[in-house]
Amino acid sequence: MLNVSAVDVAYGPVPVLHGLSFGARRGEILCLMGRNGAGKTTAMKAIMGLLPLTAGRIDWDGVVISDLPAHAVPGRGIGYVPQGRRLFGDLTVAENLAIGLSARRSPPSVREAALDLFPALRDRLAQRSETLSGGEQSMLAIARALCVDPGLMLLDEPTEGLQPSMVAAIRDVLLRLRGEGRAVVLVEQRIDAVLDLADRVAIVERGSIVETADAATLHADPAILRARLGV
């Protein structure tokens, strides 16, 4: 289980997260929602060790990962798809996947399992990632994260700018990961996608969690979203 406990994070002198606390269990999809600038991306970077904590702690499966350097976090079985994908554009699809494998010294079978989820990438292994379409780049970013064979997947706006068919494909992959008993933490702005996908939704406001609810509850009472998100 992931536990984010009373976490504070600042960019220089500017505080961004204030006592942020939430948990994510294996076999569930937790969505972080909030207005732009609420701290969602900062929370994901903090989990990955890319930003230092000024207070609090982050645990994954009984290990305090907030004590680890950033390069060691994927080795604990945590995959990360950052906002904007952040692929190595000059490298091929195969080379991007190899970087994911090296983070945890995963065997080739892990890459094959990732490619089974995104078979279109098999025909593009020798192609530079910068030449892929937006949807293909999203597939590659997720496949690269899966190459660490993660028990926890963090995805920051993975469907941003994608056509509906690609959004549906990513949704199916996330549901499959949940079915395999992995924990998924998702930052997403698309209300319809979230309510059809997530088990629970945690609403971030000014760097703190102000509301956590089952997705079914939000389906039945959208007033919570209207009040918190203005939608």
CYANA upper distance limits for C-alpha pairs under 8 A (distance plus 0.5 A):
  1 MET  CA     23 GLY  CA      7.63
  1 MET  CA     24 ALA  CA      6.39
  1 MET  CA     25 ARG  CA      5.25
  1 MET  CA     26 ARG  CA      6.58
  1 MET  CA     59 ASP  CA      8.32
  1 MET  CA     60 TRP  CA      6.15
  1 MET  CA     61 ASP  CA      5.69
  1 MET  CA     62 GLY  CA      8.25
  1 MET  CA    183 ALA  CA      8.09
  2 LEU  CA     23 GLY  CA      5.82
  2 LEU  CA     24 ALA  CA      5.56
  2 LEU  CA     25 ARG  CA      6.96
  2 LEU  CA     58 ILE  CA      7.92
  2 LEU  CA     59 ASP  CA      6.25
  2 LEU  CA     60 TRP  CA      5.03
  2 LEU  CA     61 ASP  CA      7.11
  3 ASN  CA     21 SER  CA      8.00
  3 ASN  CA     22 PHE  CA      6.66
  3 ASN  CA     23 GLY  CA      5.04
  3 ASN  CA     24 ALA  CA      7.31
  3 ASN  CA     58 ILE  CA      6.19
  3 ASN  CA     59 ASP  CA      5.62
  3 ASN  CA     60 TRP  CA      6.96
  4 VAL  CA     20 LEU  CA      7.48
  4 VAL  CA     21 SER  CA      5.46
  4 VAL  CA     22 PHE  CA      5.75
  4 VAL  CA     23 GLY  CA      6.57
  4 VAL  CA     47 ILE  CA      8.47
  4 VAL  CA     56 GLY  CA      8.38
  4 VAL  CA     57 ARG  CA      6.83
  4 VAL  CA     58 ILE  CA      5.11
  4 VAL  CA     59 ASP  CA      7.11
  5 SER  CA     19 GLY  CA      7.80
  5 SER  CA     20 LEU  CA      7.03
  5 SER  CA     21 SER  CA      5.09
  5 SER  CA     22 PHE  CA      7.29
  5 SER  CA     56 GLY  CA      6.07
  5 SER  CA     57 ARG  CA      5.91
  5 SER  CA     58 ILE  CA      6.60
  6 ALA  CA     18 HIS  CA      7.84
  6 ALA  CA     19 GLY  CA      4.33
  6 ALA  CA     20 LEU  CA      5.44
  6 ALA  CA     21 SER  CA      5.61
  6 ALA  CA     55 ALA  CA      7.49
  6 ALA  CA     56 GLY  CA      5.21
  6 ALA  CA     57 ARG  CA      7.46
  7 VAL  CA     17 LEU  CA      7.19
  7 VAL  CA     18 HIS  CA      6.91
  7 VAL  CA     19 GLY  CA      5.22
  7 VAL  CA     20 LEU  CA      5.32
  7 VAL  CA     21 SER  CA      7.09
  7 VAL  CA     53 LEU  CA      7.10
  7 VAL  CA     54 THR  CA      7.96
  7 VAL  CA     55 ALA  CA      5.87
  7 VAL  CA     56 GLY  CA      4.67
  7 VAL  CA     57 ARG  CA      6.63
  7 VAL  CA     58 ILE  CA      8.24
  8 ASP  CA     15 PRO  CA      8.01
  8 ASP  CA     16 VAL  CA      7.85
  8 ASP  CA     17 LEU  CA      5.28
  8 ASP  CA     18 HIS  CA      5.30
  8 ASP  CA     19 GLY  CA      5.96
  8 ASP  CA     20 LEU  CA      7.17
  8 ASP  CA     53 LEU  CA      6.27
  8 ASP  CA     54 THR  CA      5.83
  8 ASP  CA     55 ALA  CA      5.40
  8 ASP  CA     56 GLY  CA      6.88
  9 VAL  CA     15 PRO  CA      6.58
  9 VAL  CA     16 VAL  CA      6.21
  9 VAL  CA     17 LEU  CA      5.41
  9 VAL  CA     18 HIS  CA      7.61
  9 VAL  CA     42 THR  CA      8.37
  9 VAL  CA     46 ALA  CA      8.08
  9 VAL  CA     51 LEU  CA      7.79
  9 VAL  CA     52 PRO  CA      7.21
  9 VAL  CA     53 LEU  CA      5.54
  9 VAL  CA     54 THR  CA      6.06
  9 VAL  CA     55 ALA  CA      7.81
 10 ALA  CA     14 VAL  CA      5.80
 10 ALA  CA     15 PRO  CA      4.47
 10 ALA  CA     16 VAL  CA      5.63
 10 ALA  CA     17 LEU  CA      7.29
 10 ALA  CA     53 LEU  CA      8.24
 10 ALA  CA     54 THR  CA      7.74
 11 TYR  CA     15 PRO  CA      6.80
 11 TYR  CA     16 VAL  CA      7.49
 16 VAL  CA     39 GLY  CA      6.77
 16 VAL  CA     42 THR  CA      8.15
 16 VAL  CA    206 ARG  CA      7.74
 16 VAL  CA    207 GLY  CA      6.03
 17 LEU  CA     39 GLY  CA      6.80
 17 LEU  CA     42 THR  CA      8.11
 17 LEU  CA     43 ALA  CA      7.97
 17 LEU  CA    206 ARG  CA      7.75
 17 LEU  CA    207 GLY  CA      4.46
 17 LEU  CA    208 SER  CA      6.77
 18 HIS  CA    206 ARG  CA      8.25
 18 HIS  CA    207 GLY  CA      5.74
 18 HIS  CA    208 SER  CA      6.06
 19 GLY  CA     55 ALA  CA      8.37
 19 GLY  CA     56 GLY  CA      7.84
 19 GLY  CA    207 GLY  CA      8.23
 19 GLY  CA    208 SER  CA      6.69
 20 LEU  CA    207 GLY  CA      7.01
 20 LEU  CA    208 SER  CA      5.20
 20 LEU  CA    209 ILE  CA      6.52
 21 SER  CA    208 SER  CA      7.83
 21 SER  CA    209 ILE  CA      7.10
 22 PHE  CA    202 ALA  CA      8.28
 22 PHE  CA    209 ILE  CA      7.90
 24 ALA  CA     28 GLU  CA      7.64
 24 ALA  CA     29 ILE  CA      8.11
 24 ALA  CA     30 LEU  CA      6.79
 24 ALA  CA    183 ALA  CA      6.87
 24 ALA  CA    184 VAL  CA      7.91
 24 ALA  CA    185 VAL  CA      7.57
 25 ARG  CA    183 ALA  CA      6.10
 26 ARG  CA    151 GLY  CA      8.00
 26 ARG  CA    152 LEU  CA      8.11
 26 ARG  CA    178 ARG  CA      7.99
 26 ARG  CA    181 GLY  CA      5.82
 26 ARG  CA    182 ARG  CA      5.34
 26 ARG  CA    183 ALA  CA      4.59
 26 ARG  CA    184 VAL  CA      8.18
 27 GLY  CA    177 LEU  CA      8.34
 27 GLY  CA    178 ARG  CA      5.14
 27 GLY  CA    179 GLY  CA      6.70
 27 GLY  CA    180 GLU  CA      7.45
 27 GLY  CA    181 GLY  CA      4.54
 27 GLY  CA    182 ARG  CA      5.58
 27 GLY  CA    183 ALA  CA      5.88
 27 GLY  CA    184 VAL  CA      8.34
 28 GLU  CA    178 ARG  CA      6.08
 28 GLU  CA    181 GLY  CA      8.09
 28 GLU  CA    182 ARG  CA      7.70
 28 GLU  CA    183 ALA  CA      5.97
 28 GLU  CA    184 VAL  CA      6.82
 28 GLU  CA    198 ALA  CA      8.09
 28 GLU  CA    199 ASP  CA      6.56
 29 ILE  CA    178 ARG  CA      7.18
 29 ILE  CA    183 ALA  CA      6.82
 29 ILE  CA    184 VAL  CA      5.19
 29 ILE  CA    185 VAL  CA      6.44
 29 ILE  CA    186 LEU  CA      7.67
 29 ILE  CA    197 LEU  CA      7.87
 29 ILE  CA    198 ALA  CA      5.44
 29 ILE  CA    199 ASP  CA      5.85
 29 ILE  CA    200 ARG  CA      7.25
 30 LEU  CA    184 VAL  CA      6.67
 30 LEU  CA    185 VAL  CA      5.40
 30 LEU  CA    186 LEU  CA      6.67
 30 LEU  CA    198 ALA  CA      6.25
 30 LEU  CA    199 ASP  CA      6.57
 30 LEU  CA    200 ARG  CA      5.52
 30 LEU  CA    201 VAL  CA      6.24
 30 LEU  CA    202 ALA  CA      7.72
 31 CYS  CA    185 VAL  CA      6.25
 31 CYS  CA    186 LEU  CA      5.12
 31 CYS  CA    187 VAL  CA      6.18
 31 CYS  CA    188 GLU  CA      7.36
 31 CYS  CA    194 VAL  CA      7.49
 31 CYS  CA    198 ALA  CA      6.56
 31 CYS  CA    199 ASP  CA      8.48
 31 CYS  CA    200 ARG  CA      6.90
 31 CYS  CA    201 VAL  CA      5.27
 31 CYS  CA    202 ALA  CA      6.63
 32 LEU  CA     40 LYS  CA      7.06
 32 LEU  CA    185 VAL  CA      7.77
 32 LEU  CA    186 LEU  CA      6.59
 32 LEU  CA    187 VAL  CA      5.43
 32 LEU  CA    188 GLU  CA      7.39
 32 LEU  CA    201 VAL  CA      6.52
 32 LEU  CA    202 ALA  CA      5.49
 32 LEU  CA    203 ILE  CA      6.35
 32 LEU  CA    204 VAL  CA      7.18
 33 MET  CA     40 LYS  CA      7.75
 33 MET  CA    187 VAL  CA      6.75
 33 MET  CA    188 GLU  CA      6.82
 33 MET  CA    189 GLN  CA      7.09
 33 MET  CA    201 VAL  CA      7.49
 33 MET  CA    202 ALA  CA      6.75
 33 MET  CA    203 ILE  CA      5.35
 33 MET  CA    204 VAL  CA      6.44
 34 GLY  CA     38 ALA  CA      6.32
 34 GLY  CA     40 LYS  CA      7.68
 34 GLY  CA    189 GLN  CA      8.28
 34 GLY  CA    203 ILE  CA      6.01
 34 GLY  CA    204 VAL  CA      5.41
 34 GLY  CA    205 GLU  CA      6.61
 34 GLY  CA    228 ARG  CA      8.28
 34 GLY  CA    229 LEU  CA      6.78
 35 ARG  CA    204 VAL  CA      8.27
 35 ARG  CA    205 GLU  CA      7.75
 35 ARG  CA    229 LEU  CA      6.71
 37 GLY  CA    206 ARG  CA      8.16
 38 ALA  CA    204 VAL  CA      6.44
 38 ALA  CA    205 GLU  CA      5.60
 38 ALA  CA    206 ARG  CA      5.37
 38 ALA  CA    207 GLY  CA      6.06
 39 GLY  CA     43 ALA  CA      6.61
 39 GLY  CA    204 VAL  CA      7.42
 39 GLY  CA    205 GLU  CA      7.99
 39 GLY  CA    206 ARG  CA      7.23
 39 GLY  CA    207 GLY  CA      5.47
 39 GLY  CA    208 SER  CA      8.40
 40 LYS  CA     44 MET  CA      7.07
 40 LYS  CA    187 VAL  CA      7.26
 40 LYS  CA    204 VAL  CA      7.30
 40 LYS  CA    207 GLY  CA      8.27
 41 THR  CA     45 LYS  CA      6.78
 41 THR  CA     83 GLN  CA      8.30
 41 THR  CA    156 ASP  CA      7.26
 41 THR  CA    187 VAL  CA      8.11
 42 THR  CA     46 ALA  CA      6.57
 42 THR  CA     51 LEU  CA      8.26
 43 ALA  CA     47 ILE  CA      6.85
 44 MET  CA     48 MET  CA      6.95
 44 MET  CA    154 LEU  CA      7.50
 44 MET  CA    156 ASP  CA      8.00
 45 LYS  CA     49 GLY  CA      6.78
 45 LYS  CA     50 LEU  CA      5.59
 45 LYS  CA     51 LEU  CA      6.46
 46 ALA  CA     50 LEU  CA      6.20
 46 ALA  CA     51 LEU  CA      5.40
 46 ALA  CA     52 PRO  CA      7.13
 46 ALA  CA     53 LEU  CA      7.55
 46 ALA  CA     66 SER  CA      8.40
 47 ILE  CA     58 ILE  CA      7.24
 47 ILE  CA     65 ILE  CA      8.19
 47 ILE  CA     66 SER  CA      7.51
 48 MET  CA     70 ALA  CA      6.60
 48 MET  CA     73 VAL  CA      6.57
 48 MET  CA     74 PRO  CA      8.19
 48 MET  CA     80 TYR  CA      8.17
 49 GLY  CA     65 ILE  CA      8.24
 49 GLY  CA     66 SER  CA      6.80
 49 GLY  CA     68 LEU  CA      7.58
 49 GLY  CA     69 PRO  CA      6.75
 49 GLY  CA     70 ALA  CA      4.87
 49 GLY  CA     73 VAL  CA      7.39
 50 LEU  CA     70 ALA  CA      6.19
 52 PRO  CA     66 SER  CA      8.49
 53 LEU  CA     57 ARG  CA      8.09
 53 LEU  CA     66 SER  CA      8.04
 57 ARG  CA     64 VAL  CA      7.46
 57 ARG  CA     66 SER  CA      6.34
 58 ILE  CA     64 VAL  CA      6.26
 58 ILE  CA     65 ILE  CA      6.37
 58 ILE  CA     66 SER  CA      5.67
 59 ASP  CA     63 VAL  CA      5.79
 59 ASP  CA     64 VAL  CA      4.83
 59 ASP  CA     65 ILE  CA      6.03
 59 ASP  CA     66 SER  CA      7.59
 60 TRP  CA     64 VAL  CA      7.07
 60 TRP  CA     65 ILE  CA      7.00
 64 VAL  CA     68 LEU  CA      8.09
 65 ILE  CA     73 VAL  CA      7.06
 68 LEU  CA     72 ALA  CA      6.66
 68 LEU  CA     73 VAL  CA      7.04
 69 PRO  CA     73 VAL  CA      7.40
 70 ALA  CA     74 PRO  CA      8.48
 71 HIS  CA     75 GLY  CA      8.32
 71 HIS  CA    103 ALA  CA      8.45
 72 ALA  CA     76 ARG  CA      7.58
 73 VAL  CA     77 GLY  CA      7.97
 73 VAL  CA     78 ILE  CA      7.10
 74 PRO  CA     78 ILE  CA      5.22
 74 PRO  CA     79 GLY  CA      6.61
 74 PRO  CA    103 ALA  CA      6.69
 74 PRO  CA    104 ARG  CA      7.27
 74 PRO  CA    148 VAL  CA      7.27
 74 PRO  CA    150 PRO  CA      8.48
 75 GLY  CA    103 ALA  CA      6.47
 75 GLY  CA    104 ARG  CA      5.26
 75 GLY  CA    148 VAL  CA      7.79
 76 ARG  CA    104 ARG  CA      8.39
 77 GLY  CA    104 ARG  CA      8.07
 77 GLY  CA    148 VAL  CA      6.67
 77 GLY  CA    149 ASP  CA      6.80
 77 GLY  CA    150 PRO  CA      4.72
 77 GLY  CA    151 GLY  CA      5.98
 77 GLY  CA    152 LEU  CA      7.04
 78 ILE  CA    148 VAL  CA      7.63
 78 ILE  CA    149 ASP  CA      8.46
 78 ILE  CA    150 PRO  CA      5.39
 78 ILE  CA    151 GLY  CA      6.75
 78 ILE  CA    152 LEU  CA      5.38
 78 ILE  CA    153 MET  CA      6.38
 78 ILE  CA    154 LEU  CA      8.00
 79 GLY  CA    145 ALA  CA      5.03
 79 GLY  CA    146 LEU  CA      6.72
 79 GLY  CA    148 VAL  CA      6.80
 79 GLY  CA    149 ASP  CA      8.15
 79 GLY  CA    150 PRO  CA      5.92
 79 GLY  CA    151 GLY  CA      8.48
 79 GLY  CA    152 LEU  CA      6.78
 79 GLY  CA    153 MET  CA      5.26
 79 GLY  CA    154 LEU  CA      6.59
 80 TYR  CA    142 ILE  CA      8.44
 80 TYR  CA    145 ALA  CA      6.08
 80 TYR  CA    153 MET  CA      6.48
 80 TYR  CA    154 LEU  CA      5.26
 80 TYR  CA    155 LEU  CA      6.47
 81 VAL  CA     85 ARG  CA      6.67
 81 VAL  CA    141 ALA  CA      6.50
 81 VAL  CA    142 ILE  CA      6.55
 81 VAL  CA    145 ALA  CA      6.86
 81 VAL  CA    153 MET  CA      8.42
 81 VAL  CA    154 LEU  CA      6.64
 81 VAL  CA    155 LEU  CA      5.17
 81 VAL  CA    156 ASP  CA      6.60
 81 VAL  CA    158 PRO  CA      7.71
 82 PRO  CA     86 ARG  CA      7.08
 82 PRO  CA    155 LEU  CA      6.78
 82 PRO  CA    156 ASP  CA      5.71
 82 PRO  CA    157 GLU  CA      8.28
 82 PRO  CA    158 PRO  CA      8.43
 83 GLN  CA    155 LEU  CA      8.16
 83 GLN  CA    156 ASP  CA      5.37
 83 GLN  CA    157 GLU  CA      6.22
 83 GLN  CA    158 PRO  CA      7.38
 85 ARG  CA    137 GLN  CA      7.65
 85 ARG  CA    138 SER  CA      6.91
 85 ARG  CA    141 ALA  CA      6.15
 85 ARG  CA    158 PRO  CA      8.20
 86 ARG  CA    141 ALA  CA      8.15
 87 LEU  CA     96 ASN  CA      7.65
 87 LEU  CA    129 SER  CA      7.56
 87 LEU  CA    130 GLU  CA      8.43
 87 LEU  CA    137 GLN  CA      8.18
 87 LEU  CA    141 ALA  CA      7.13
 88 PHE  CA     96 ASN  CA      7.06
 88 PHE  CA    129 SER  CA      7.42
 88 PHE  CA    130 GLU  CA      8.19
 89 GLY  CA    128 ARG  CA      6.89
 89 GLY  CA    129 SER  CA      5.49
 89 GLY  CA    130 GLU  CA      4.80
 89 GLY  CA    131 THR  CA      8.39
 90 ASP  CA    128 ARG  CA      6.34
 90 ASP  CA    129 SER  CA      7.26
 90 ASP  CA    130 GLU  CA      7.05
 91 LEU  CA     95 GLU  CA      6.26
 91 LEU  CA     96 ASN  CA      6.83
 91 LEU  CA    128 ARG  CA      5.79
 91 LEU  CA    129 SER  CA      6.73
 92 THR  CA     96 ASN  CA      6.73
 92 THR  CA    125 LEU  CA      6.91
 92 THR  CA    126 ALA  CA      5.95
 92 THR  CA    127 GLN  CA      5.53
 92 THR  CA    128 ARG  CA      4.42
 92 THR  CA    129 SER  CA      5.91
 93 VAL  CA     97 LEU  CA      6.82
 93 VAL  CA    121 LEU  CA      7.95
 93 VAL  CA    124 ARG  CA      7.04
 93 VAL  CA    125 LEU  CA      5.21
 93 VAL  CA    126 ALA  CA      6.71
 93 VAL  CA    127 GLN  CA      6.47
 93 VAL  CA    128 ARG  CA      6.59
 93 VAL  CA    129 SER  CA      6.03
 93 VAL  CA    140 LEU  CA      7.61
 94 ALA  CA     98 ALA  CA      6.64
 94 ALA  CA    125 LEU  CA      5.28
 94 ALA  CA    126 ALA  CA      6.89
 95 GLU  CA     99 ILE  CA      6.91
 96 ASN  CA    100 GLY  CA      7.27
 96 ASN  CA    129 SER  CA      8.43
 96 ASN  CA    140 LEU  CA      8.46
 96 ASN  CA    144 ARG  CA      7.04
 97 LEU  CA    101 LEU  CA      6.86
 97 LEU  CA    111 ARG  CA      7.65
 97 LEU  CA    140 LEU  CA      8.26
 97 LEU  CA    143 ALA  CA      7.59
 97 LEU  CA    144 ARG  CA      5.32
 97 LEU  CA    147 CYS  CA      7.16
 98 ALA  CA    102 SER  CA      6.62
 98 ALA  CA    144 ARG  CA      8.39
 98 ALA  CA    147 CYS  CA      8.45
 99 ILE  CA    103 ALA  CA      7.02
 99 ILE  CA    144 ARG  CA      8.01
100 GLY  CA    104 ARG  CA      8.09
100 GLY  CA    144 ARG  CA      5.52
100 GLY  CA    145 ALA  CA      6.60
100 GLY  CA    146 LEU  CA      8.03
100 GLY  CA    147 CYS  CA      5.45
100 GLY  CA    148 VAL  CA      6.25
101 LEU  CA    105 ARG  CA      6.00
101 LEU  CA    106 SER  CA      5.42
101 LEU  CA    107 PRO  CA      7.75
101 LEU  CA    108 PRO  CA      8.43
101 LEU  CA    110 VAL  CA      8.36
101 LEU  CA    111 ARG  CA      7.82
101 LEU  CA    144 ARG  CA      8.21
101 LEU  CA    147 CYS  CA      5.44
101 LEU  CA    148 VAL  CA      6.13
102 SER  CA    106 SER  CA      7.12
102 SER  CA    148 VAL  CA      8.35
103 ALA  CA    148 VAL  CA      6.84
104 ARG  CA    148 VAL  CA      5.98
105 ARG  CA    148 VAL  CA      8.21
106 SER  CA    110 VAL  CA      6.86
106 SER  CA    147 CYS  CA      7.27
106 SER  CA    148 VAL  CA      6.65
106 SER  CA    149 ASP  CA      7.56
107 PRO  CA    111 ARG  CA      7.98
108 PRO  CA    112 GLU  CA      6.93
109 SER  CA    113 ALA  CA      6.72
110 VAL  CA    114 ALA  CA      6.88
110 VAL  CA    146 LEU  CA      8.15
110 VAL  CA    147 CYS  CA      6.27
110 VAL  CA    148 VAL  CA      8.25
110 VAL  CA    149 ASP  CA      6.92
111 ARG  CA    115 LEU  CA      6.71
111 ARG  CA    143 ALA  CA      8.31
111 ARG  CA    146 LEU  CA      8.25
111 ARG  CA    147 CYS  CA      6.07
112 GLU  CA    116 ASP  CA      6.61
113 ALA  CA    117 LEU  CA      7.21
114 ALA  CA    118 PHE  CA      7.16
114 ALA  CA    143 ALA  CA      5.74
114 ALA  CA    144 ARG  CA      8.43
114 ALA  CA    146 LEU  CA      6.61
114 ALA  CA    147 CYS  CA      7.29
115 LEU  CA    119 PRO  CA      5.85
115 LEU  CA    121 LEU  CA      7.06
115 LEU  CA    122 ARG  CA      7.00
115 LEU  CA    143 ALA  CA      7.43
117 LEU  CA    173 VAL  CA      7.39
118 PHE  CA    122 ARG  CA      8.31
118 PHE  CA    139 MET  CA      7.00
118 PHE  CA    143 ALA  CA      7.98
119 PRO  CA    123 ASP  CA      8.26
120 ALA  CA    124 ARG  CA      7.75
120 ALA  CA    136 GLU  CA      8.36
121 LEU  CA    125 LEU  CA      6.77
121 LEU  CA    136 GLU  CA      7.89
121 LEU  CA    139 MET  CA      8.30
121 LEU  CA    140 LEU  CA      7.76
127 GLN  CA    131 THR  CA      7.72
127 GLN  CA    132 LEU  CA      8.33
128 ARG  CA    132 LEU  CA      7.83
129 SER  CA    137 GLN  CA      7.28
130 GLU  CA    137 GLN  CA      8.45
132 LEU  CA    136 GLU  CA      6.16
132 LEU  CA    137 GLN  CA      6.36
133 SER  CA    137 GLN  CA      6.63
134 GLY  CA    138 SER  CA      6.81
134 GLY  CA    161 GLY  CA      8.46
134 GLY  CA    162 LEU  CA      7.54
135 GLY  CA    139 MET  CA      6.82
135 GLY  CA    162 LEU  CA      6.68
135 GLY  CA    163 GLN  CA      8.37
135 GLY  CA    166 MET  CA      6.76
136 GLU  CA    140 LEU  CA      6.67
137 GLN  CA    141 ALA  CA      6.62
138 SER  CA    142 ILE  CA      6.81
138 SER  CA    158 PRO  CA      7.14
138 SER  CA    159 THR  CA      8.22
139 MET  CA    143 ALA  CA      6.55
139 MET  CA    170 ILE  CA      8.24
140 LEU  CA    144 ARG  CA      6.41
141 ALA  CA    145 ALA  CA      6.88
142 ILE  CA    146 LEU  CA      6.71
143 ALA  CA    147 CYS  CA      6.85
144 ARG  CA    148 VAL  CA      8.15
145 ALA  CA    149 ASP  CA      8.32
145 ALA  CA    150 PRO  CA      8.12
145 ALA  CA    153 MET  CA      8.16
146 LEU  CA    150 PRO  CA      6.65
150 PRO  CA    182 ARG  CA      7.94
151 GLY  CA    181 GLY  CA      8.21
151 GLY  CA    182 ARG  CA      5.33
151 GLY  CA    183 ALA  CA      6.69
152 LEU  CA    182 ARG  CA      6.23
152 LEU  CA    183 ALA  CA      5.17
152 LEU  CA    184 VAL  CA      6.27
152 LEU  CA    185 VAL  CA      8.17
153 MET  CA    182 ARG  CA      7.93
153 MET  CA    183 ALA  CA      6.77
153 MET  CA    184 VAL  CA      5.29
153 MET  CA    185 VAL  CA      6.72
154 LEU  CA    184 VAL  CA      6.55
154 LEU  CA    185 VAL  CA      5.40
154 LEU  CA    186 LEU  CA      6.48
155 LEU  CA    184 VAL  CA      8.26
155 LEU  CA    185 VAL  CA      6.89
155 LEU  CA    186 LEU  CA      5.40
155 LEU  CA    187 VAL  CA      6.72
156 ASP  CA    186 LEU  CA      6.54
156 ASP  CA    187 VAL  CA      5.22
156 ASP  CA    188 GLU  CA      7.36
157 GLU  CA    186 LEU  CA      7.78
157 GLU  CA    187 VAL  CA      5.82
157 GLU  CA    188 GLU  CA      5.41
157 GLU  CA    189 GLN  CA      7.71
158 PRO  CA    188 GLU  CA      8.06
159 THR  CA    166 MET  CA      8.24
159 THR  CA    167 VAL  CA      6.13
159 THR  CA    170 ILE  CA      8.01
159 THR  CA    188 GLU  CA      8.29
162 LEU  CA    166 MET  CA      6.66
162 LEU  CA    167 VAL  CA      6.79
163 GLN  CA    167 VAL  CA      6.86
164 PRO  CA    168 ALA  CA      6.65
165 SER  CA    169 ALA  CA      6.82
166 MET  CA    170 ILE  CA      6.76
167 VAL  CA    171 ARG  CA      6.62
168 ALA  CA    172 ASP  CA      6.74
169 ALA  CA    173 VAL  CA      6.96
170 ILE  CA    174 LEU  CA      6.78
171 ARG  CA    175 LEU  CA      6.76
171 ARG  CA    197 LEU  CA      7.56
172 ASP  CA    176 ARG  CA      6.72
173 VAL  CA    177 LEU  CA      6.75
174 LEU  CA    178 ARG  CA      6.77
174 LEU  CA    184 VAL  CA      8.08
175 LEU  CA    179 GLY  CA      6.68
175 LEU  CA    197 LEU  CA      7.89
176 ARG  CA    180 GLU  CA      6.76
177 LEU  CA    181 GLY  CA      7.17
177 LEU  CA    182 ARG  CA      6.15
177 LEU  CA    183 ALA  CA      8.30
177 LEU  CA    184 VAL  CA      8.23
178 ARG  CA    182 ARG  CA      5.70
178 ARG  CA    183 ALA  CA      6.93
178 ARG  CA    184 VAL  CA      7.46
188 GLU  CA    194 VAL  CA      7.36
189 GLN  CA    194 VAL  CA      8.32
190 ARG  CA    194 VAL  CA      6.73
191 ILE  CA    195 LEU  CA      6.74
192 ASP  CA    196 ASP  CA      6.84
193 ALA  CA    197 LEU  CA      6.61
194 VAL  CA    198 ALA  CA      5.99
194 VAL  CA    215 ALA  CA      8.42
195 LEU  CA    215 ALA  CA      5.97
195 LEU  CA    216 ALA  CA      7.97
195 LEU  CA    218 LEU  CA      7.93
195 LEU  CA    219 HIS  CA      7.20
196 ASP  CA    215 ALA  CA      8.39
198 ALA  CA    215 ALA  CA      6.64
199 ASP  CA    214 ASP  CA      6.44
199 ASP  CA    215 ALA  CA      5.99
199 ASP  CA    216 ALA  CA      8.27
200 ARG  CA    212 THR  CA      7.50
200 ARG  CA    213 ALA  CA      6.15
200 ARG  CA    214 ASP  CA      4.79
200 ARG  CA    215 ALA  CA      5.62
201 VAL  CA    212 THR  CA      6.11
201 VAL  CA    213 ALA  CA      5.97
201 VAL  CA    214 ASP  CA      6.70
201 VAL  CA    215 ALA  CA      6.62
202 ALA  CA    209 ILE  CA      6.90
202 ALA  CA    210 VAL  CA      8.15
202 ALA  CA    211 GLU  CA      6.34
202 ALA  CA    212 THR  CA      4.78
202 ALA  CA    213 ALA  CA      7.13
203 ILE  CA    209 ILE  CA      6.10
203 ILE  CA    210 VAL  CA      6.39
203 ILE  CA    211 GLU  CA      5.77
203 ILE  CA    212 THR  CA      6.75
203 ILE  CA    228 ARG  CA      8.08
204 VAL  CA    208 SER  CA      5.92
204 VAL  CA    209 ILE  CA      5.07
204 VAL  CA    210 VAL  CA      6.58
204 VAL  CA    211 GLU  CA      8.10
205 GLU  CA    209 ILE  CA      6.79
205 GLU  CA    210 VAL  CA      6.81
213 ALA  CA    217 THR  CA      6.98
213 ALA  CA    218 LEU  CA      7.44
214 ASP  CA    218 LEU  CA      7.14
215 ALA  CA    219 HIS  CA      6.72
216 ALA  CA    220 ALA  CA      6.87
217 THR  CA    221 ASP  CA      6.51
218 LEU  CA    222 PRO  CA      5.61
218 LEU  CA    223 ALA  CA      8.39
218 LEU  CA    224 ILE  CA      7.34
218 LEU  CA    225 LEU  CA      7.82
222 PRO  CA    226 ARG  CA      6.94
223 ALA  CA    227 ALA  CA      6.50
224 ILE  CA    228 ARG  CA      6.65
225 LEU  CA    229 LEU  CA      5.85
225 LEU  CA    230 GLY  CA      7.30
225 LEU  CA    231 VAL  CA      6.77
226 ARG  CA    230 GLY  CA      5.04
226 ARG  CA    231 VAL  CA      5.10
227 ALA  CA    231 VAL  CA      8.28
